Amino acid sequence: MQPGGAGMERLTIKETTQRLGCSEVTVRRKIKRGELQAEKEETAQGYEWRVLLPLTIEPPPSPTDLIDAPLLADEREAAAFRGTIAVLERELAGRNQEVERLTQLLSREQEIARGAQLALPARVGEDEPGAPQHPGVQRWWSRLIGRLSSA
């Protein structure tokens, strides 16, 4: 941050927002990015930012300017909204493409899993009635229950 030189005006953040027609957040962001020159000023409560803007000699507003001023502010706001909408539409389109790509990947993975399941030999569970029995072989849990009941 460079100290103010000749021809520079020191404004509070609130005054800067009014001068530039933007929000406090935008002013602070511009200070952080170096788009606006600013310096810290010590106060009794801590410090305050002072934004350094070039001095401009502006003629006093004419009555017609005062009538058109809200319209111009509305036009700036509408332009800002249009810009925001365009950014959000691009982001949404990108996310839609990503969702489509992930859906295709998921479909392929599901097909691979189905094919792998079909390739596996069919198993008949040990506890099912059709399970093959080996003569003379007793299941471990049957032996355990027999030992517990005889004890």
N, C-alpha and C positions, 0 to 999 in steps of 0.2 A: 504494500500500500504506500503510495507516494503522498507526501504532504501537499497540501493545497498551495497552488502558486497564484500568480496574478491572473485575474480574470476567472477565478474559480469561486463557486458559491458553496458554502458548507450547509448541508441540509440534514435534518433528522430523517430517519427511515420513513416516518409517516409523511413528512413533507415531500420526500422523493416519490412516494407512491402516488401522491396527488399530482405531482409534476409530470410523472411518466405515464400515469394512468394504468398502473398495474398493482398487484397485491404486495404485501410485505414479504411474503414467501419468495416471490419472484425477485424482489430487490435484494434480499439476503442471498439468494442463489446466484444472482449476477455479481454480487460482491465476492462471494466465494470463488466463482469461476474467473474473476479478474476482469469482468466486463464493465464493472463500475469501480471507480477509484473510491476508496473509503479509508477512514482512519478511526481508531478508538479514541474517545475523549473521556478522561476521568471525571466522574461525578461523585457525589457523596454516597450514592447507593451502589457504586461499582463503576461501570463504564457504559458509554453509549456510542453507537456508530454514527459518524458524520460522513455523509456521502458527498463527494466532491463533484459538482456539475459545473460546466462552463456557464459563465454569466451570459444571459441572453436578454437583449432589450426587446421586449415585446410591447407592441402598442396596446393600449387598453382595449378590451373587447367592445365591438360595436353592438348595438341592440340586436342586429340580425345574427351576429355570432352567438349571442346568448340564446336565441331561439333555436339555432341549429346545433348548439352544443350537446343537448341530450341525444339528438339524432346521430351525431358523430360518435358519441360514446356507445350508443346502441350498435352502430355499424362496426366499431372496433370489437365490441363484445361478440357480435355475430360472426365476425371473421375469425376470432379466437376459437369460438365454438366449432366453426367449420373445420378449422385446422385440427382441433382435438378429435373431431369425428373422423377425419381422414386418417389420422394416426391409429385410432381405435379400429377402424375398418381394416387397415393393413394388418394390424396385429391379429384381429379375428380371422382374417383369411389365412394367415400363417399358421394359426392354431388349428384351423379346420383341416389344412393340409397335413399337419402333424397327426391329428386324430385319424384321418383317412389312412395314412401310412401305417400307424400302429394297428388299426383294424385289419389291414391286409396282412401284416405280420402275424397277428393273432390267429387269423383264419388259416394261414399256412401252418402254424404250430399245431393247431387243432387237427388239421388233416394228417400231419406227421404222427401225432399221438394216436389218432384212430387207426392208422395203418400199422403202428407198432402193436396196438392191442390185438388187431386181427392176426398179426403174425405170431403172437404168443400162443403156445399150446393151451388148449382148454384144460383147466384143472378142476378136479372134483374135490371138494373139501373133505378132510378126514372125518368130520363129524356128520357128514351127509349120509343118507341111507345108501346111496350108490357108491360109496367110497370102497376101493378095493381092500379086502381084508387079507392079511397074511396069516396063515394058520400058525398057531403057536406064538404069535407076537401079540403081546398085550400092551395097550397104550400106557404111557408113563403115569397119567393121572388115574387110570384104573388101578394100577399097582399101588399108588399112593393111598387111595381110598381104602383098598383092601388091607393095607398095613395099619392104617389108622383105626379101622373098624375092628381088627383083630387084637389091637393092643389094649 
